[in-house]
Amino acid sequence: MVVLGDLSFQVYTPGHPPASIGLFEQATGSILSGDIVYDGPLIDDAYHSDPDAYVAALETLRRLPISIVHG
């Protein structure tokens, strides 16, 4: 968990690359999506990319009550 003032973010690790993270803030339904949600083509052939982990991360995010995405 990352706490910034009165906001508490849960850390999610998408699958490409493994060191990338997303931060979800439950109270506001906001997510700082890192590279899991963005406007552009899917880049799944970069070094350390893991398409299966990426799909699993999307499934995890799909279950969250997200209302705002910051890509």
LOGU-345847 format. One record per residue: residue number from 1; residue in one letter; x, y, z of N, C-alpha, C, O in turn. Coordinates in nm, 2 decimals. Layout:
<rs>
@i = NUM	aa = A	n.u = X	n.v = Y	n.w = Z	ca.u = X	ca.v = Y	ca.w = Z	c.u = X	c.v = Y	c.w = Z	o.u = X	o.v = Y	o.w = Z;
...
</rs>
This chain:
<rs>
@i = 1	aa = M	n.u = 0.08	n.v = -0.12	n.w = 0.00	ca.u = 0.00	ca.v = 0.00	ca.w = 0.00	c.u = 0.09	c.v = 0.12	c.w = 0.00	o.u = 0.19	o.v = 0.13	o.w = 0.06;
@i = 2	aa = V	n.u = 0.05	n.v = 0.22	n.w = -0.07	ca.u = 0.11	ca.v = 0.35	ca.w = -0.08	c.u = 0.01	c.v = 0.46	c.w = -0.03	o.u = -0.10	o.v = 0.47	o.w = -0.08;
@i = 3	aa = V	n.u = 0.06	n.v = 0.53	n.w = 0.08	ca.u = -0.03	ca.v = 0.63	ca.w = 0.14	c.u = 0.02	c.v = 0.77	c.w = 0.10	o.u = 0.14	o.v = 0.80	o.w = 0.13;
@i = 4	aa = L	n.u = -0.06	n.v = 0.85	n.w = 0.04	ca.u = -0.03	ca.v = 0.99	ca.w = 0.01	c.u = -0.13	c.v = 1.08	c.w = 0.07	o.u = -0.24	o.v = 1.10	o.w = 0.02;
@i = 5	aa = G	n.u = -0.10	n.v = 1.14	n.w = 0.18	ca.u = -0.20	ca.v = 1.23	ca.w = 0.25	c.u = -0.32	c.v = 1.14	c.w = 0.29	o.u = -0.30	o.v = 1.05	o.w = 0.37;
@i = 6	aa = D	n.u = -0.44	n.v = 1.18	n.w = 0.25	ca.u = -0.56	ca.v = 1.10	ca.w = 0.29	c.u = -0.60	c.v = 1.00	c.w = 0.18	o.u = -0.70	o.v = 0.94	o.w = 0.19;
@i = 7	aa = L	n.u = -0.51	n.v = 0.97	n.w = 0.09	ca.u = -0.53	ca.v = 0.87	ca.w = -0.02	c.u = -0.45	c.v = 0.75	c.w = 0.01	o.u = -0.33	o.v = 0.76	o.w = 0.04;
@i = 8	aa = S	n.u = -0.51	n.v = 0.63	n.w = 0.00	ca.u = -0.44	ca.v = 0.50	ca.w = 0.01	c.u = -0.45	c.v = 0.42	c.w = -0.11	o.u = -0.56	o.v = 0.39	o.w = -0.16;
@i = 9	aa = F	n.u = -0.34	n.v = 0.39	n.w = -0.18	ca.u = -0.34	ca.v = 0.32	ca.w = -0.30	c.u = -0.29	c.v = 0.18	c.w = -0.28	o.u = -0.19	o.v = 0.15	o.w = -0.22;
@i = 10	aa = Q	n.u = -0.37	n.v = 0.08	n.w = -0.34	ca.u = -0.33	ca.v = -0.06	ca.w = -0.35	c.u = -0.24	c.v = -0.07	c.w = -0.47	o.u = -0.26	o.v = -0.01	o.w = -0.57;
@i = 11	aa = V	n.u = -0.13	n.v = -0.15	n.w = -0.46	ca.u = -0.04	ca.v = -0.17	ca.w = -0.57	c.u = -0.07	c.v = -0.29	c.w = -0.64	o.u = -0.09	o.v = -0.40	o.w = -0.58;
@i = 12	aa = Y	n.u = -0.08	n.v = -0.28	n.w = -0.77	ca.u = -0.11	ca.v = -0.40	ca.w = -0.86	c.u = 0.01	c.v = -0.41	c.w = -0.96	o.u = 0.06	o.v = -0.31	o.w = -1.01;
@i = 13	aa = T	n.u = 0.05	n.v = -0.53	n.w = -0.99	ca.u = 0.16	ca.v = -0.55	ca.w = -1.08	c.u = 0.11	c.v = -0.61	c.w = -1.21	o.u = 0.09	o.v = -0.73	o.w = -1.21;
@i = 14	aa = P	n.u = 0.10	n.v = -0.53	n.w = -1.31	ca.u = 0.06	ca.v = -0.59	ca.w = -1.44	c.u = 0.18	c.v = -0.68	c.w = -1.49	o.u = 0.28	o.v = -0.68	o.w = -1.43;
@i = 15	aa = G	n.u = 0.15	n.v = -0.74	n.w = -1.60	ca.u = 0.25	ca.v = -0.84	ca.w = -1.65	c.u = 0.35	c.v = -0.80	c.w = -1.75	o.u = 0.44	o.v = -0.87	o.w = -1.79;
@i = 16	aa = H	n.u = 0.35	n.v = -0.67	n.w = -1.80	ca.u = 0.45	ca.v = -0.64	ca.w = -1.90	c.u = 0.50	c.v = -0.50	c.w = -1.89	o.u = 0.42	o.v = -0.41	o.w = -1.92;
@i = 17	aa = P	n.u = 0.62	n.v = -0.47	n.w = -1.84	ca.u = 0.71	ca.v = -0.57	ca.w = -1.79	c.u = 0.68	c.v = -0.59	c.w = -1.64	o.u = 0.60	o.v = -0.52	o.w = -1.58;
@i = 18	aa = P	n.u = 0.74	n.v = -0.69	n.w = -1.58	ca.u = 0.71	ca.v = -0.73	ca.w = -1.44	c.u = 0.73	c.v = -0.62	c.w = -1.34	o.u = 0.66	o.v = -0.62	o.w = -1.24;
@i = 19	aa = A	n.u = 0.82	n.v = -0.53	n.w = -1.36	ca.u = 0.84	ca.v = -0.42	ca.w = -1.27	c.u = 0.74	c.v = -0.31	c.w = -1.27	o.u = 0.74	o.v = -0.22	o.w = -1.18;
@i = 20	aa = S	n.u = 0.66	n.v = -0.31	n.w = -1.37	ca.u = 0.56	ca.v = -0.20	ca.w = -1.38	c.u = 0.45	c.v = -0.22	c.w = -1.27	o.u = 0.42	o.v = -0.34	o.w = -1.23;
@i = 21	aa = I	n.u = 0.39	n.v = -0.11	n.w = -1.23	ca.u = 0.28	ca.v = -0.12	ca.w = -1.13	c.u = 0.17	c.v = -0.04	c.w = -1.17	o.u = 0.18	o.v = 0.06	o.w = -1.25;
@i = 22	aa = G	n.u = 0.05	n.v = -0.06	n.w = -1.11	ca.u = -0.06	ca.v = 0.02	ca.w = -1.12	c.u = -0.10	c.v = 0.05	c.w = -0.98	o.u = -0.08	o.v = -0.03	o.w = -0.89;
@i = 23	aa = L	n.u = -0.16	n.v = 0.17	n.w = -0.96	ca.u = -0.21	ca.v = 0.20	ca.w = -0.82	c.u = -0.35	c.v = 0.23	c.w = -0.82	o.u = -0.40	o.v = 0.31	o.w = -0.90;
@i = 24	aa = F	n.u = -0.43	n.v = 0.16	n.w = -0.73	ca.u = -0.57	ca.v = 0.18	ca.w = -0.72	c.u = -0.61	c.v = 0.24	c.w = -0.59	o.u = -0.56	o.v = 0.20	o.w = -0.49;
@i = 25	aa = E	n.u = -0.70	n.v = 0.34	n.w = -0.60	ca.u = -0.74	ca.v = 0.41	ca.w = -0.48	c.u = -0.89	c.v = 0.38	c.w = -0.46	o.u = -0.97	o.v = 0.43	o.w = -0.54;
@i = 26	aa = Q	n.u = -0.92	n.v = 0.30	n.w = -0.36	ca.u = -1.06	ca.v = 0.25	ca.w = -0.34	c.u = -1.16	c.v = 0.36	c.w = -0.32	o.u = -1.27	o.v = 0.35	o.w = -0.38;
@i = 27	aa = A	n.u = -1.13	n.v = 0.46	n.w = -0.24	ca.u = -1.23	ca.v = 0.56	ca.w = -0.20	c.u = -1.28	c.v = 0.64	c.w = -0.32	o.u = -1.40	o.v = 0.67	o.w = -0.33;
@i = 28	aa = T	n.u = -1.19	n.v = 0.67	n.w = -0.41	ca.u = -1.23	ca.v = 0.75	ca.w = -0.53	c.u = -1.25	c.v = 0.66	c.w = -0.65	o.u = -1.31	o.v = 0.71	o.w = -0.75;
@i = 29	aa = G	n.u = -1.21	n.v = 0.53	n.w = -0.65	ca.u = -1.23	ca.v = 0.45	ca.w = -0.77	c.u = -1.13	c.v = 0.48	c.w = -0.88	o.u = -1.15	o.v = 0.45	o.w = -0.99;
@i = 30	aa = S	n.u = -1.02	n.v = 0.55	n.w = -0.84	ca.u = -0.92	ca.v = 0.59	ca.w = -0.94	c.u = -0.81	c.v = 0.49	c.w = -0.95	o.u = -0.77	o.v = 0.43	o.w = -0.85;
@i = 31	aa = I	n.u = -0.76	n.v = 0.48	n.w = -1.07	ca.u = -0.64	ca.v = 0.39	ca.w = -1.09	c.u = -0.54	c.v = 0.47	c.w = -1.17	o.u = -0.57	o.v = 0.53	o.w = -1.27;
@i = 32	aa = L	n.u = -0.42	n.v = 0.46	n.w = -1.13	ca.u = -0.30	ca.v = 0.51	ca.w = -1.20	c.u = -0.25	c.v = 0.39	c.w = -1.27	o.u = -0.18	o.v = 0.30	o.w = -1.21;
@i = 33	aa = S	n.u = -0.28	n.v = 0.37	n.w = -1.40	ca.u = -0.27	ca.v = 0.24	ca.w = -1.46	c.u = -0.14	c.v = 0.19	c.w = -1.51	o.u = -0.12	o.v = 0.08	o.w = -1.54;
@i = 34	aa = G	n.u = -0.04	n.v = 0.28	n.w = -1.50	ca.u = 0.09	ca.v = 0.24	ca.w = -1.56	c.u = 0.07	c.v = 0.19	c.w = -1.70	o.u = 0.00	o.v = 0.26	o.w = -1.78;
@i = 35	aa = D	n.u = 0.14	n.v = 0.08	n.w = -1.74	ca.u = 0.13	ca.v = 0.04	ca.w = -1.88	c.u = 0.02	c.v = -0.07	c.w = -1.91	o.u = 0.02	o.v = -0.13	o.w = -2.01;
@i = 36	aa = I	n.u = -0.07	n.v = -0.09	n.w = -1.81	ca.u = -0.17	ca.v = -0.19	ca.w = -1.83	c.u = -0.29	c.v = -0.13	c.w = -1.91	o.u = -0.36	o.v = -0.20	o.w = -1.99;
@i = 37	aa = V	n.u = -0.32	n.v = 0.00	n.w = -1.89	ca.u = -0.43	ca.v = 0.06	ca.w = -1.97	c.u = -0.37	c.v = 0.19	c.w = -2.03	o.u = -0.32	o.v = 0.28	o.w = -1.96;
@i = 38	aa = Y	n.u = -0.37	n.v = 0.20	n.w = -2.16	ca.u = -0.32	ca.v = 0.31	ca.w = -2.23	c.u = -0.39	c.v = 0.32	c.w = -2.37	o.u = -0.44	o.v = 0.22	o.w = -2.42;
@i = 39	aa = D	n.u = -0.37	n.v = 0.43	n.w = -2.43	ca.u = -0.43	ca.v = 0.46	ca.w = -2.57	c.u = -0.32	c.v = 0.43	c.w = -2.67	o.u = -0.23	o.v = 0.51	o.w = -2.68;
@i = 40	aa = G	n.u = -0.33	n.v = 0.32	n.w = -2.73	ca.u = -0.23	ca.v = 0.28	ca.w = -2.83	c.u = -0.23	c.v = 0.13	c.w = -2.86	o.u = -0.30	o.v = 0.06	o.w = -2.79;
@i = 41	aa = P	n.u = -0.14	n.v = 0.09	n.w = -2.95	ca.u = -0.14	ca.v = -0.06	ca.w = -2.97	c.u = -0.07	c.v = -0.13	c.w = -2.86	o.u = 0.01	o.v = -0.08	o.w = -2.79;
@i = 42	aa = L	n.u = -0.11	n.v = -0.26	n.w = -2.84	ca.u = -0.05	ca.v = -0.34	ca.w = -2.74	c.u = 0.09	c.v = -0.38	c.w = -2.78	o.u = 0.11	o.v = -0.43	o.w = -2.89;
@i = 43	aa = I	n.u = 0.18	n.v = -0.35	n.w = -2.69	ca.u = 0.32	ca.v = -0.39	ca.w = -2.72	c.u = 0.35	c.v = -0.51	c.w = -2.63	o.u = 0.38	o.v = -0.49	o.w = -2.51;
@i = 44	aa = D	n.u = 0.35	n.v = -0.63	n.w = -2.68	ca.u = 0.37	ca.v = -0.75	ca.w = -2.60	c.u = 0.49	c.v = -0.82	c.w = -2.64	o.u = 0.51	o.v = -0.94	o.w = -2.60;
@i = 45	aa = D	n.u = 0.58	n.v = -0.76	n.w = -2.72	ca.u = 0.70	ca.v = -0.83	ca.w = -2.76	c.u = 0.83	c.v = -0.76	c.w = -2.71	o.u = 0.94	o.v = -0.79	o.w = -2.75;
@i = 46	aa = A	n.u = 0.81	n.v = -0.67	n.w = -2.61	ca.u = 0.92	ca.v = -0.60	ca.w = -2.55	c.u = 0.99	c.v = -0.70	c.w = -2.45	o.u = 0.93	o.v = -0.80	o.w = -2.41;
@i = 47	aa = Y	n.u = 1.11	n.v = -0.67	n.w = -2.42	ca.u = 1.19	ca.v = -0.75	ca.w = -2.33	c.u = 1.12	c.v = -0.77	c.w = -2.20	o.u = 1.07	o.v = -0.67	o.w = -2.14;
@i = 48	aa = H	n.u = 1.11	n.v = -0.89	n.w = -2.16	ca.u = 1.04	ca.v = -0.93	ca.w = -2.03	c.u = 0.89	c.v = -0.92	c.w = -2.04	o.u = 0.82	o.v = -0.94	o.w = -1.94;
@i = 49	aa = S	n.u = 0.83	n.v = -0.90	n.w = -2.16	ca.u = 0.69	ca.v = -0.90	ca.w = -2.17	c.u = 0.63	c.v = -1.04	c.w = -2.14	o.u = 0.69	o.v = -1.14	o.w = -2.17;
@i = 50	aa = D	n.u = 0.51	n.v = -1.05	n.w = -2.08	ca.u = 0.45	ca.v = -1.17	ca.w = -2.05	c.u = 0.30	c.v = -1.16	c.w = -2.08	o.u = 0.22	o.v = -1.11	o.w = -1.99;
@i = 51	aa = P	n.u = 0.26	n.v = -1.19	n.w = -2.20	ca.u = 0.12	ca.v = -1.18	ca.w = -2.24	c.u = 0.02	c.v = -1.25	c.w = -2.15	o.u = -0.09	o.v = -1.19	o.w = -2.12;
@i = 52	aa = D	n.u = 0.05	n.v = -1.36	n.w = -2.10	ca.u = -0.04	ca.v = -1.43	ca.w = -2.01	c.u = -0.06	c.v = -1.36	c.w = -1.88	o.u = -0.17	o.v = -1.35	o.w = -1.82;
@i = 53	aa = A	n.u = 0.05	n.v = -1.30	n.w = -1.82	ca.u = 0.04	ca.v = -1.22	ca.w = -1.70	c.u = -0.04	c.v = -1.09	c.w = -1.73	o.u = -0.11	o.v = -1.04	o.w = -1.64;
@i = 54	aa = Y	n.u = -0.02	n.v = -1.03	n.w = -1.85	ca.u = -0.09	ca.v = -0.91	ca.w = -1.88	c.u = -0.25	c.v = -0.94	c.w = -1.88	o.u = -0.32	o.v = -0.86	o.w = -1.83;
@i = 55	aa = V	n.u = -0.28	n.v = -1.05	n.w = -1.94	ca.u = -0.43	ca.v = -1.09	ca.w = -1.94	c.u = -0.48	c.v = -1.11	c.w = -1.80	o.u = -0.59	o.v = -1.07	o.w = -1.77;
@i = 56	aa = A	n.u = -0.40	n.v = -1.18	n.w = -1.72	ca.u = -0.44	ca.v = -1.20	ca.w = -1.58	c.u = -0.45	c.v = -1.07	c.w = -1.50	o.u = -0.55	o.v = -1.06	o.w = -1.42;
@i = 57	aa = A	n.u = -0.37	n.v = -0.98	n.w = -1.53	ca.u = -0.38	ca.v = -0.84	ca.w = -1.47	c.u = -0.50	c.v = -0.77	c.w = -1.51	o.u = -0.57	o.v = -0.71	o.w = -1.43;
@i = 58	aa = L	n.u = -0.54	n.v = -0.78	n.w = -1.64	ca.u = -0.66	ca.v = -0.72	ca.w = -1.69	c.u = -0.78	c.v = -0.78	c.w = -1.62	o.u = -0.88	o.v = -0.71	o.w = -1.59;
@i = 59	aa = E	n.u = -0.78	n.v = -0.91	n.w = -1.60	ca.u = -0.89	ca.v = -0.98	ca.w = -1.53	c.u = -0.90	c.v = -0.93	c.w = -1.39	o.u = -1.01	o.v = -0.91	o.w = -1.34;
@i = 60	aa = T	n.u = -0.79	n.v = -0.91	n.w = -1.32	ca.u = -0.79	ca.v = -0.85	ca.w = -1.19	c.u = -0.85	c.v = -0.71	c.w = -1.19	o.u = -0.94	o.v = -0.68	o.w = -1.10;
@i = 61	aa = L	n.u = -0.81	n.v = -0.63	n.w = -1.28	ca.u = -0.86	ca.v = -0.49	ca.w = -1.28	c.u = -1.01	c.v = -0.49	c.w = -1.32	o.u = -1.08	o.v = -0.41	o.w = -1.27;
@i = 62	aa = R	n.u = -1.05	n.v = -0.59	n.w = -1.40	ca.u = -1.19	ca.v = -0.59	ca.w = -1.44	c.u = -1.29	c.v = -0.61	c.w = -1.31	o.u = -1.40	o.v = -0.57	o.w = -1.32;
@i = 63	aa = R	n.u = -1.24	n.v = -0.67	n.w = -1.21	ca.u = -1.32	ca.v = -0.70	ca.w = -1.09	c.u = -1.32	c.v = -0.58	c.w = -0.99	o.u = -1.39	o.v = -0.58	o.w = -0.90;
@i = 64	aa = L	n.u = -1.23	n.v = -0.48	n.w = -1.02	ca.u = -1.23	ca.v = -0.36	ca.w = -0.93	c.u = -1.33	c.v = -0.26	c.w = -0.97	o.u = -1.37	o.v = -0.25	o.w = -1.08;
@i = 65	aa = P	n.u = -1.38	n.v = -0.19	n.w = -0.87	ca.u = -1.48	ca.v = -0.08	ca.w = -0.89	c.u = -1.41	c.v = 0.05	c.w = -0.94	o.u = -1.41	o.v = 0.15	o.w = -0.87;
@i = 66	aa = I	n.u = -1.36	n.v = 0.04	n.w = -1.06	ca.u = -1.28	ca.v = 0.16	ca.w = -1.12	c.u = -1.38	c.v = 0.25	c.w = -1.18	o.u = -1.46	o.v = 0.21	o.w = -1.26;
@i = 67	aa = S	n.u = -1.36	n.v = 0.38	n.w = -1.15	ca.u = -1.45	ca.v = 0.48	ca.w = -1.21	c.u = -1.36	c.v = 0.59	c.w = -1.29	o.u = -1.41	o.v = 0.65	o.w = -1.38;
@i = 68	aa = I	n.u = -1.24	n.v = 0.60	n.w = -1.26	ca.u = -1.15	ca.v = 0.70	ca.w = -1.32	c.u = -1.02	c.v = 0.63	c.w = -1.35	o.u = -0.96	o.v = 0.56	o.w = -1.27;
@i = 69	aa = V	n.u = -0.97	n.v = 0.64	n.w = -1.48	ca.u = -0.84	ca.v = 0.58	ca.w = -1.52	c.u = -0.75	c.v = 0.69	c.w = -1.56	o.u = -0.78	o.v = 0.78	o.w = -1.64;
@i = 70	aa = H	n.u = -0.63	n.v = 0.69	n.w = -1.49	ca.u = -0.52	ca.v = 0.78	ca.w = -1.53	c.u = -0.42	c.v = 0.70	c.w = -1.60	o.u = -0.34	o.v = 0.63	o.w = -1.53;
@i = 71	aa = G	n.u = -0.41	n.v = 0.70	n.w = -1.73	ca.u = -0.31	ca.v = 0.62	ca.w = -1.80	c.u = -0.17	c.v = 0.67	c.w = -1.80	o.u = -0.08	o.v = 0.61	o.w = -1.86;
</rs>
